[in-house]
């Protein structure tokens, strides 16, 4: 008897039949919600205009737009952190210094829709931007924990935990009475729910055939973009952060029903030796897909596969794996390639999240801008799928990086009077970085030898989290120079594009299995099988 080959069974079963579509729809809802979880802070902790309060002249209640006393008491119309020193307790031109200022002690906010007004964060921009970094840190910490739960207790178990747990934390966060409480709960919510995307991604792709995984991955990426649209749409109609937080988290309690609506990953069940459960799901899928399995497959599933013989040299296998990693560390070519790939990943996450976060600061409606910057990802993913196999990994990815970089460097050069052009350049940059993001997933894996591919790809992905961690802080750069964030984005993207010149093309090249084959990819194509 043979070992169960699930990919062969999926060819009989249907690689993307009615059963997979049904389950995929459930998983895509989780993907959409994960996007909401990961981007809600952009609006809940959004910036709002404020000005210094001048007790000597304020009306009751204070109005955001200063009266005719503004020129007497405020150094300029945008005064937010300093006011002119009062010389008397009355509101008159002679009651304020002409050029001497002092730090404000209280502020008047345009509205109280975000935590900036609620927790009085005026002139402490770093506290506002820290919320995003705290969220990313929570996701960073939880990824290995979620991976352990997923590999040990099952994909569906991890999905239920990461989808339902944020509900309680999110609801409690909506009642926060201090900034410290808010950021602590932000971290905790990201910790319990930050692994939802990765878990749903794996569960979704493990249920479709090999030939449909590109389509499946593109559907996941596009659904994530739609989740960001939902985030902005809800914020538009429910702008007050406490109500907004309640509305986006409370419905997720319905994910409890996924215990009955979704199935465990057949691949995971087979890897754990739970073949009867796997067979039950396969037969159910065959019935739903209206497919008839071959007699050989039915026999294999009912009688069970032959168990692999136990070997006495497991220690030598582990030692061989360690030897492969040591060979990688001693290879200058692969270590240089690892550093280049890591820089790509840092650039991708930094620019991708940075553009999303800063889109709400562009001229026009912050909600419309964010929706446009999210929707433009979808054609970016589609372009990646359409061009990678036609024009090659190097040229497509390099072009995407460089066009992204040039468009973002050009943003500060556009006059404010033609703000629509600034928005278009932002959209072009986001489209290209999304295309590069989708391409790099494939390209990076093809540059490393088989035995070390997963480990090195994981190392690049972990390095990329540094970019995501720093991206929420980019609004602070506006205080130094309004053009600075876009210049940094553009330079990093162009640099990543030029670095691709130092790496080999992998289109129609046999994936390297050994260290030597991977090193020789720069010299000649690895012989195809």
GULODO-618649 format. One line per field, with one value per residue (C-alpha): x, z, y. Coordinates in steps of 0.001 Angstrom, whole numbers, padded with zeros to 6 digits. Each point is the difference from the previous one (the first is absolute). Layout:
N
X: (X:...) $
Z: (Z:...) $
Y: (Y:...) $
END
This chain:
529
X: (000000:001122:000132:-002991:000791:-002526:000963:-000816:-003312:-000846:000351:-002809:-001929:000139:002637:-002483:-003438:-003220:001371:003132:-001966:-002414:002790:002037:-002867:-000022:003782:-000105:-002372:002687:002626:-002177:-000471:003756:000520:-002455:001816:003364:-001037:-002639:002551:000572:-003432:-000451:003347:-000312:001325:-002457:000650:000436:001199:001219:-002696:000082:-002058:000011:-001935:-001861:-003773:-002031:000133:003239:-000222:002762:000188:001478:-001956:001344:002348:002072:002642:000506:000474:001321:003305:-001644:-003156:001563:001209:-000467:002707:000893:-001908:001041:000863:-002927:000830:-003411:-003134:-002184:-000477:001411:002858:002071:-000449:002383:003688:000791:002704:000557:-001690:-000463:-001001:-003736:-001523:-003440:-001503:-003201:-000665:-001986:-001892:000315:-000270:003381:002120:002059:-002730:-001273:003388:001271:002950:000495:003644:000957:-000144:002322:-002671:-002497:002358:001216:-003410:000754:003448:-001430:-002511:002712:002129:-002905:-000318:003760:-000006:-003031:001054:002188:-002617:-002757:002202:000535:-003736:-000777:002575:-000775:-003756:-001199:-000664:-003686:000785:002471:-002537:-002723:002320:001411:-003410:-002049:002504:000356:-003738:000266:003214:-001330:-003232:001851:002323:-002987:-000548:003619:000287:003690:002632:002045:-003014:-000715:003494:000274:-003267:001151:003018:-002099:-002573:002779:001549:-003184:-001172:003113:000423:-003434:001263:002856:-002225:-002818:002519:001456:-003383:-001322:002929:000264:-003476:000583:002036:003485:-001155:-002517:002256:000963:-003691:-000672:002810:-001190:-003535:001385:002078:-002922:-002354:002494:-000086:-003817:000270:001881:-002807:-002497:002138:-000194:-003678:-001015:002161:-001747:-003476:001004:002886:-000031:002746:-001808:-003109:002186:002041:-003132:-001532:003038:000748:-003371:-001217:003125:-001545:-001818:003279:-000904:-002268:003099:000412:-002919:000278:003651:002106:003495:002826:000250:003753:000395:-002132:002090:003226:-001292:-001060:-003720:-000810:-003603:-000949:001835:-001812:-003388:000682:001270:-003114:-002181:001846:-000331:-003741:-000372:002230:-001957:003176:000588:003262:001904:-000140:003685:-000522:-003023:001989:002903:-002268:-002020:002795:002577:003460:003079:001785:003472:002636:001621:003678:002763:001849:-002329:002876:002069:-002875:-000207:003763:-000186:-002585:002269:002842:-002039:-000555:003697:000844:-002340:001691:003418:-001150:000751:-002316:-003007:000638:000207:-003197:-001659:000947:-001341:-003262:-000388:000390:-002689:-002380:000709:-000652:-003218:-001593:001311:-001319:-003200:-001145:001493:-002067:-003176:000606:000952:-002835:-002333:002226:-000390:-002180:-003649:-002102:002141:-002584:-000098:003791:000399:-002598:001739:003439:-001422:-001940:002990:001753:-002300:001243:003531:-000481:-001581:002914:002406:-001846:-000205:003619:002259:-000078:000065:002770:001962:000409:002881:-001373:-003548:001019:002720:-002393:-002632:002505:001484:-003339:-001224:003118:-000083:-003714:000438:003073:-002074:-002837:001692:000786:-003689:-001541:-002821:-002252:-000111:-000605:-001696:003408:001470:-002765:000598:003731:-000803:-002344:002629:002534:-002403:-000904:003678:000996:-002952:001183:003527:-001332:-001797:003030:002593:-001809:000722:003383:001581:-000850:001526:003391:000865:000715:-002838:001247:000383:-002730:-002679:002405:001546:-003363:-001213:003085:-000764:-003626:001013:002392:-002904:-001871:002540:-001379:-003548:001098:001546:-002668:-002520:002662:000401:-002596:002548:002278:-002487:001040:003511:-000878:-003298:001783:002179:-002231:-000463:003693:000868:-002623:001205:003714:-000509:-002209:002466:002911:-001842:-000661:003660:001081:-001976:002701:002313:-002253:-000596:-003103:-001998:-002619:000130:002923:-000060:-000211:003366:000113:003567:002172:002210:-002927:-001294:003441:000375:-003291:001930:002270:-002320:-003405:-000306:-000567:-003688:-001209) $
Z: (000000:-000721:002103:-000556:-002722:000611:-003135:-002110:001820:-000615:-003747:000300:002525:-001864:000820:000592:000009:001829:003313:-000189:-001141:002936:002559:-001762:000383:003762:000162:-002089:002552:002634:-002297:-000426:003771:000578:-002229:002177:003172:-001442:-001300:002451:001967:-003002:000640:003729:000641:-002907:000180:000552:-000096:003290:001263:003251:002459:001110:003232:-000054:-003280:-000348:-000297:001945:-001333:-001936:-003798:-002136:-002333:001984:000026:-000982:002989:-001807:-001359:003508:001878:-002513:-001895:-003235:-001222:000341:003554:001696:002624:000909:000753:000595:003605:001777:001658:001640:000781:-002595:-003712:-001756:-002443:002745:002286:-001949:-000860:-003609:-000594:003232:000116:002548:-000078:-000004:002955:-001487:-003465:-001968:-002453:-003214:001104:002407:-002569:000709:003025:-000612:001553:002377:001678:-000617:-002227:-001497:-000768:000771:-003504:000947:002324:-002841:-002474:002696:-000085:-003460:000992:003133:-002175:-002383:002990:001266:-003379:-000115:003395:-000689:-003368:001429:002688:-002599:-002173:002960:000728:-003690:-000455:003319:000466:-003543:-002467:000894:003724:-000660:-002289:002656:002702:-002096:-001419:003215:002694:-001282:000545:003789:-000025:-002640:001857:003260:-001871:-001116:003677:000668:002441:-000541:-002701:001828:000220:-003686:-001265:002320:-001371:-003535:000525:001605:-002818:-002601:001970:000143:-003512:-001982:-001313:-001642:-003478:-000062:001400:-002457:-002857:000722:000567:-003265:-002196:001505:-001285:-003691:-002674:-001095:-003262:001822:002730:-001970:-000482:003657:001189:-002213:001393:003539:-000751:-001733:002873:002461:-002056:000152:003775:000130:-002041:002577:002765:-001599:-000892:003569:001297:-002405:001233:003661:000613:003832:001040:002917:-002041:-003005:002047:001354:-003463:-001664:002787:001374:-003151:000013:002773:-002869:-000889:002726:-002627:-002024:002340:-001892:-003341:-000861:-000193:001211:-002554:-001581:-000418:003700:000940:-002232:001470:003475:-001033:000405:-003284:000811:000564:-003175:-001974:001309:-001242:-003383:-000551:001016:-002455:-002794:000562:000018:-003084:-001743:-000685:000137:001538:-001550:001650:000850:001811:001882:001067:001104:002085:001572:000692:000840:-001413:000903:002895:-000744:001626:003068:-000456:002514:-001557:000864:001791:-003180:-001964:002492:-000140:-003810:000218:002312:-002444:-002832:002019:000887:-003700:-000706:002700:-001516:-003533:-000849:-003005:001963:002974:-002330:-001677:003412:000924:-003313:000370:003579:-001181:-002608:002667:002326:-002907:-000976:003433:000771:-003226:-000152:003527:-000111:-003045:001600:003265:-001632:-002535:002645:000085:-003705:-001212:-000205:001917:002116:-000473:-003793:-000200:002142:-002018:-003272:001360:001045:-003187:-002225:001512:-001911:-003518:001432:001028:-003359:-001894:001981:-000986:-003673:-000466:002161:-002247:-003187:000607:002835:003735:-000203:-002567:001412:003632:-000800:-002168:002750:002620:-002165:-001279:003606:001154:-002759:000472:003744:-000404:-002402:002516:001874:-003322:-000858:001082:002531:-002545:-002041:002883:-002301:-001548:003453:000638:-003389:000713:003377:-001671:-002605:002776:001936:-003137:-000773:003573:000137:-003248:001410:003239:-001869:-002221:002766:001760:-003045:-000982:003447:000394:-003379:000882:002781:000100:000775:003374:001355:-002025:002693:002710:-002120:-001331:003610:000955:-002758:001082:003616:-001126:-001864:003266:000877:-002834:001228:003520:-001108:-002584:002576:001133:-003436:000714:002468:-002953:-001203:002974:-001459:-003689:-001724:-002880:002196:000294:-003754:-000666:002383:-001589:-003500:000677:001706:-002845:-002701:001935:000296:-003732:-000828:002385:-002117:-002677:002350:000171:-002659:-002121:001084:-002760:-001725:002201:002038:003678:001706:002260:001251:001245:-003069:-002401:001797:-000127:-003734:-000901:-000540:-002543:-002048:000077:002155:-002237:-000360:000865) $
Y: (000000:003531:003114:002330:002534:002762:001956:-003083:-000422:003661:-000613:-002568:002043:003289:002610:002795:-001560:000829:-001308:002148:003056:-000378:-000258:002669:002465:-000570:000426:003184:001544:-000654:001558:003090:000319:-000400:003043:001942:-001114:001069:003423:001262:002043:002288:001547:-000623:001725:002404:003532:002862:003763:001835:003358:001488:000986:003650:000180:003802:000078:-003309:-000140:-002542:-002631:000684:000035:-001469:002985:002887:003256:003404:-000289:-002658:002394:001456:-003272:-002514:000358:-001256:-001721:-003460:000534:-003346:-000262:003591:003197:003614:000774:001792:003314:000445:-002007:001698:-000709:003062:000656:001639:-003040:-002270:000164:000787:-002614:-001988:-003413:-002764:-003646:-000675:-001833:-000722:-000323:000339:-002856:000205:-003123:-002927:-002805:-001632:-000830:003157:002163:-002678:-000469:003543:-000968:003470:000811:-003605:-001401:-002851:-001400:-000106:-001675:-002409:-001707:-001420:-001212:-001610:-001853:-001252:-001065:-002086:-001703:-000584:-001716:-002166:-001466:-002802:-000700:-000260:-002219:-002351:-000196:-000540:-002766:-001698:000312:000637:002791:000281:000264:002821:001685:-000069:001352:002846:000975:-000067:001083:003606:000535:000198:002043:002396:000607:000666:002376:002055:000852:001035:002881:000780:-000055:-002650:-002306:000546:-000888:-003014:-001354:000847:-002255:-002735:000082:-000274:-002863:-002095:000857:000893:-003528:-000106:000875:-002521:-002762:000670:000280:-003440:-001637:001445:-001028:-003484:-000835:000814:-001760:001017:001596:002219:001367:003110:000763:-000775:002242:002851:-000338:000197:003113:001711:-000835:001504:003206:-000018:-000386:003292:001570:-001271:001536:003452:-000385:-000804:002867:002387:-000867:-000540:002434:000044:-002384:-001698:-000855:-000843:-002473:-001680:-000325:-001591:-002487:-001100:-001842:-002190:-002076:-001763:-001698:-002508:-001573:-000900:-002965:-001538:001800:-000704:-003153:-000688:-000022:-003460:000468:000698:-003019:-002282:001402:-000919:-003493:000780:-001712:-000944:003636:000980:-002720:001173:003541:-001226:-002139:002955:002246:-002559:-000191:003801:000370:-002771:-001933:-003731:-001132:-002896:-003413:000277:003292:-001344:-003054:002164:002226:-002807:-002469:002626:000659:-001876:001572:001150:-002200:001449:000661:000030:002884:002908:001682:-000161:001605:002866:000324:000159:002815:001942:-000637:001556:003164:000171:-000286:002912:002079:-000755:000850:003625:-000163:-001233:002264:003005:-001175:-000365:003573:001331:-001923:001199:003607:-000631:-001245:002926:002386:-001778:000121:003487:001551:-002081:000830:003491:000959:-001353:001835:003303:-000083:001470:003104:000766:002852:-001001:-002502:-002310:-002755:000252:000182:-003110:-001916:000901:-000934:-003393:-000756:000744:-003039:-002359:000898:-000133:-003627:-000822:001574:-002145:-003176:001041:001146:-002161:-003061:002068:002536:-001595:000572:002493:002419:000060:000451:002545:002020:-000007:001199:002765:001367:-000003:001867:002606:000712:000538:002221:002106:000530:002914:001696:000360:003353:-000193:001703:-003231:-002364:-002535:-000700:-000654:-002528:-001661:-000341:-001526:-002472:-000907:-000556:-002234:-001990:-000648:-000888:-002427:-001573:-000256:-001494:-002764:-000657:-000101:-002850:-002162:001430:-000223:-003678:-000827:001497:-002458:-003757:-002384:-001223:003548:001739:000127:001167:002757:001176:000162:002030:002532:000205:000609:002741:001561:000432:002702:002113:-000537:000947:003298:000961:001373:002481:001605:002753:001398:000815:002622:002156:000295:000243:-000737:-001712:-002214:-003118:-000212:000562:-002847:-002280:000835:-000410:-003369:-001270:001102:-001499:-003330:000070:000583:-002775:-002458:000454:-001933:-003064:-002695:-000576:-003051:-000229:-003406:-000964:-003185:000908:-000598:-003045:000416:002846:-000320:000269:003088:001642:-000727:001652:003229:-001679:-002156:-001597:-003035:-002996:-000786:-003429) $
END
